[in-house]
C-alpha cells in the first residue's frame, strides 16, 4: 500500500486546502499591493505634501520599502513557531495582523490633519503589514505542498502563488474603479480609503475558510516522530539555527533565485505607475488598466508553469523566466514610451508571463529544499530576507534612477543584473522535483539533509 507520507490526499480535501491557501494569500497580497499602488498614486500628496512630486513619490515608496524590511522578522518569528506549533495557527495570525493593519490605514488621518505624525503612523502600520506577510508566504505554500500529491506538487503548490496576481488584480481593480467613477479631488479626499476599509470584510471571509482546514499531515507525522525519538532537539527548540547549520547553501540559493523574480515584479507592477504617468504621458487610469488586464493573465499562466515544472523540473522553468525577464526589459520600456495602451498592455503582459515562470515553481522548489521540522523557517528565511535587497528597494531604486538619468536604460540594466544573479543561483542548485517532503529521520543519508529523499510513486508497495 502507499506510504502515508506520499499517498495523494482525497481530491476534495486537497482542493479545500488549496482554496484556503489561495483565498488567504489573495487577501494578504491585496492588502500589501494596495499600499504599493496608493503609494504611487496618492500617498505622496496626502502624507508628504511639502516635497516636490517626484521626491514625494520617493518618500512614499520609502515607506513602501519599510514593509519589506519587516518581512525577515516575520519570517523568523512565524517560521520558528510554525515549525514548532504547526502551519495553520500561524496562518490565521498572519491574516489577522495584515487585515487589521490595512483597515487601520483606511482610518488614518493625513498630513493635513495631524502633521508629521501621519507619515509616522503610516510607517508603523506598514511595518505590521510586512511582518505579517513575512510569515504568510511560507506557511501558505507549505500547507499545500505538504498535503499534495508529490507527482503534481509543482501544480498544486503554484495555486497559492496565484494569490499575488489575484491580490494585485483585486487591489488594482478596486482602485481603477474608484478613479473611474470619482473625480481626482474626491478620490484624494476620501475615495482612497474605501479599498483599505474593504480589507476588514475580506479578512472575515478568509478566517472562516482558513479555520476549516486541517494541519499539514507531513508536519504532524514529523512532530510525532521527533517526540517519539526525542531526536533533533536543536531543530525542535530553534529551527532557524538548524536551518543555518544544515541548509545554509539552500538559503543562499533561494535568496539568489528571488532577486530577478522580486525586482522584476515590482518594476513591472508598481514602478510602471510612476514611469508611465510621468515619462510616457499615460493617464493613471490607463496605467492601472494595463496592470489590471495583465494581472488576470498572470493569474492564468502560473498554474500552467507549475504543471510544466512537474514534467521537466523546477530549474528549467525557473531559468526560462529569469532569462526571459532580462531579455524583455529594453522592449518593455520601449513599448511603454509609445504611450499607446495596446503597447503598454503588451509590455506588462509579457513581463508578467515571464515572471510567472519563476514564481510558479518557486513554492515547490523552496519547499523541497528543507526538512519538515525546519521547512517553514528555511523557506521563509530564504524568500523574505531576499525581499529586503530585491523587492523592497526596487521601486525606490527605479524612481531614483529615473530622477537622476531621465532615462529607462539604467532601470533596464538594473533588472538585467538581477536576472543574471538569479540565473547563477538557480544553475548552482540541485533539481528537487523528485524529492519527498516526508521527514523519516532527524539526519539525512548520504550527505542529504533531513527530509530530502527521492519521492516515491503514490502506488509504491
N, C-alpha and C positions, 0 to 999 in steps of 0.2 A: 504494500500500500504506500501511498505517497507520504513523505515526511511532512509533519505539520508545519514545518518551517517553510516548505517550498510549495505545498499544495495550494492552488489558487483558491481564494475565498469564494463563497457563494456570490454570483453576479449581482444580486440585489444589494447585498451588504457592501460590496466594493463600490458600487455606484453611489450608495448613500455616503460613504466615506469621501469619495471624490467630490460629490456635491457639497458636502460640508466644508471641505478644504477650499474648493473653488469660491463659494459664496463668501467665506471668511476672508480669503486673500483679496477678493474683489473689493470688499468693504474697506479693508486696511489700505489697499493701494488707492482707492478712491479718495480717502482722507489725505494720503500723502501727496498724491498728484494734484489734488485740488489746490493745495498750498502752492505748489510749483507754478501752476497756471495763474493763480491770483497774484503771485509774486511778480510774474512777467507783465500782468495787465493793470493792476490797480494798487498793489501794496506800496509801490514807490511813492504814489501820491498821498495815500492815506496814512502811512506811518513814517515816511521820510520826505516831507514836503519842502524842507529847506534846501534840498540838493537840486542840482540841475537834473533833467530827466534821465540821462544815461548813468550818472553817479547814483541817483536814487534807485535805478534798476540794479546796479551793482550791490548796493546796500541791501536791497530786498532779496537778491539772490544769496547774499551772505547769511541772512537769517535762514534761508532755504538750506544752505550748506550745513548749518548748525545741526539740523535734524540728522544728517548723515553722521556727524561727529558722535552723536549719542547711540548710533546703531551698534558699534562694537561693544559698548557697555551692556546694551540689551542682549547681544549675542552671548556674552559671558554669563550674565545672570540667568537668562532664560535657558541657555544651554546647560548650565550647571544643574538647575533644578529639574529641567526637562529630562536629563539623563538619570536623575535620581528618583523623581516622582512620577514621571510619565509625560507624554506629549500633550494629552487632552487638556489637563488642568491649566497648563501654561498658555495654551492657545486661547482659552476662554479669558484669561487675564489680559493677554495682549490685545484682544479685541475691545475689552472694556477700557483699557488705557487709551488706545488710539481714538476710539469713538468719543470718549469724554473730552479729550484734548481738542479734537476737531470741533465739537459742539461749542466748547468754550471760546474758540476763536471767533465763531459766529456772533458771540455776545460781547466781544472785546471792544472797548472804547478806542477811538482812533487818536492820532496825534492832536487833532484839532480840539479834542475834549479833555485829555489828561496830559498832553505834552509828551515829554521823553519817556514817561512810564509806559506808554503804549507799545513802542518797539521792544522794550524790555520784557513786558508780559508776553508779547508775541513770540519772542525768542524762547522764553521758558516753555510755552506750550508746544513750540516746535521741537524742543528737546524731548518732551514727553512723547510726541509722535515718533521721533527717531528711535527712542528707547524701546517703544512697543514694537515697531516694525523690525528692529534688530532681533527680536525673539520670535516674531511671527513666521518669517520665511522658513527657517529651518524646521520648525515643528510641523508646519502645514505640508511641506513636501515629504517629510519623513513619515507622517501618518499615512499617506497614500503609498509611498514606496514600501513600507513595512507591512501593509495589508495586501499589496497587489501580487499578481502572478508574475514570477520572475521573468518569464519569456516575453511579457509585454510591459515590463516595468517602465521603459522609456516613454511609452504612450500614456499609461495611466498617470505617471508622475508629472507629465507635462501639463496636465489639466490644472493643477494649482498655479502653474506658471501663467496660464491664460488669465489669471486674476489681475495681472499687471495691465495688459491691454484692456481688459474689461473695466478695471478701475479707471484707467485713462479715458476710455470711451465714455463711461458714466460721468466722470468729472468734466471732461471737455464738452460732452453733450449738454449737461445742465448749464454750463457757462455760455455755450453757444446759443442756447435757447433764451437765456436771460438777456444776453447782449442784443439778440434779435428783437425782442419784444419791449425792452426798456431803453430809454434814452441814456446817453452816456452819463448825464448828471444823476439820473435815478439809480443806475447801476452802481456808480461810485458812492452814492449816498447811503443806500440800504440794500440794493439788489444783490451785491456781492455776498451778503450774509446768508442768503437763502440756502445755497448749496452746503455751507458748513453746518447749518442747523438741521438740514436733512439727514446728516450723519446719525443723529440720535435715533431716528426711525430705523435706519439700516442696521444699526448695532443690535436693536431688539430682535430683528429678524435673524441676524447672524448668530446671536446667542442661542436662540431657540433651536436652530439647526445643529450647532456645534455640541450642545449639551446632549443631543440624541445619539451621538456616535460612540463606539467602543474605543477603548485604549488599544494601541498597537499590539497585536499578538506576538510579534517578534520581540518587542520590549518586555512584555510580561514573561515570555519564555526566558529571556536573558536575565531578568531580575530573579526569577525563581532559581535559575542555575547558579547565580552568584551567591544567593542566600544559602542554598544547599551546600555549596562547596566552600563557602566562606573565602572565596578567592577574589583576586583582582581588587584588593582593598583600596589601593590608591585610586583606581578609577571610580570606585564606589564613593569615596569621600570627595575627591577633587577631579572630576572628569577632564577639566581643562589642562591639568598637569599631565595626565595620561596622554592627552592629545598631543601636547607639545613634545612629549617624550617619544611616543611611538609613531606619530603621524605628522611630524613637522614638515616633511617633504610634501605630503599631500596638502597641507595647509598652504604652502607656498604655490603649489600648482593651482589650487583653487583661486588664490588671490590673483595670480597672473592671468588665469582664464577669465576672470571677471573684468579685467581692465577694458578691453575693447567692447565687451558687451555693455558694461555700465556707462562708459563715457559716450559711446555712440548713441545709446538710447536717450540720454538727457540732452545731447546736442540736437538730435532729430525731433524730440517731442517738446522740450522746454525752451531751449535757446532759439529754436526756429520762430517762436512767437515774438522774440526781440528782433532777430535778423530780418525776418520777412516784413515786419511793420516799419522798421527804421531804415533799412538799407534798400529793400526792394520795393518800397512804397505800397505794400499789400495791406489791406484793412485787417483789423483784428478779427472780424467775422470770417473773412476768407481764410486766414491762417488757422483759426480754430476749426473750421470746416474740413480743411485738408487733414489735420491731425485726427479729427473725428472719423472720417471715412477710412483712413489708413489704419487706425487702431482696430476697426472692425475686421479688416483683412488680416491684421497681425494676429488677432484672436483666432481666426480660422486656420492659419497655417501652423501655429505652434503644435497642436496635436499631430499634424502630418509630419513635421520634422521629428517629433518624439517617436512616432512609429517607425520612421526611417532609421533612427538610431538603434532600434531593436533589431533591424535587419543588417545594417552594415557597421554598427558600432557608434559609441558616443564621440570618439575623437574625430573620425572623418566628417561627421555632420557639423561638429563644433568648428572645425577648420574651414569648412565651406563658408560659414558665417563670418569668421574672423577675417579671412582673406577678402571675401566679398564686400564687407563694410569698408575696408581700407580702400579698395579699388573704386568704390562708389562715391567717395567724398567729393572729388572735384566735379563730377557730373551733378551731384546733389546740389551744390551751391550754384552751379551754372544754370540749372533748371529754375531754382528759386529766383535768381536775378532777372529772369524774364518777366516776373510779375504776373504771369498767366496762371490761372487756377489749375488748369489741367496739368501744366508742367510742375507746379507746386505739389499737386497730389501725386504725380508720378515719382517725384523726388522722395517724398516721405514714405510712400507705399513700398517702393523697392528697398529703401533703407530699413524699414521695419520687418519686411520679409526676410532680409539677410540677418537682421538682428535675431529673429526668431530661430534661426539655425543654431545660434549659440544658446539662446535662452531655453529652448525646448529640452535638449538633453541634459541641461545643467542640473536639474533636480535629481535625476537618477545618477548622473555622473558623480556628483558630490556625495550623495548618499552612499554609493558603493565604495567610496574611498575609506570609510571609517567603520570601526567596530561598533556594535549596538550600544554598549554602555557609555560610549563617548561620541556617538554619532551626532546627536543634537548639538553638542559643543563644537565638534570638529567642523561640521557643515556650516554652522552659523558663524564661527570664527573666520573660516576661510572666506565666506561670502561677504560678511559685514565689515571686516577690517579692510578689505579691498575697497569697499564703497567710500571710505574716508578719502582715499587717494584718487578714486575714479569718479563715481557719480557725484559726490559732494561738491568738488570744485569745478566740475565740467561746465555748467552754465556760467559760473563766475569767470573761469579762465577764458571761455569763448567770448564772453562780453568784453573782458579786458583786452583781449587780442583785437577785437573789432574796434574798440575805442582807440587803441594805440596805432593800429596799422590801417584802419579803414578799408580792410580787405578780408575776404574769406580764405585766402590762401594759407595764412598761419593756422587757422582753425582746422582746415582740412589736413594739414600736416600733423597737427596735434592728435587727431583721431587716427591717422595712419600710423603714427608712432605707437599708439596704444594697441593697434591691431597687430603690429609686429611683435610686441611683447606677449600678447595672447597666443600668437602662433608658436612662439618659442616654448611657452609654458605647456600648452596642450600637446605639442610634439614630444615633449620630455615625459609626459605622463604615460602610464600603462593603460591599456584598454580595460574597462571594467564591466563590459556588457554581460559577461557570463559569471559574475561574482554573486555569491549567496549572501544575503543580508543576515542570515541566522547566525548568532554567536553560539558556538558549541563549547569553546574552551577559552579561558582567560588569556591565553597566549597563542600566537599563530604558529603554523607549521611551516617549515622550510623558509623561514625568514619573513613570512607574510604576517601582517598584523591580525589581531583577533577579529574574527567575523568575516575575513576576506577569503572565501573559498569559492571554487567554481560552482555556479548554480546548477542544481540538478533538475532534470526534466520533472514536471509535475507527476508523471506516471512512473517514475523510478520505483522499483520494488525494493 
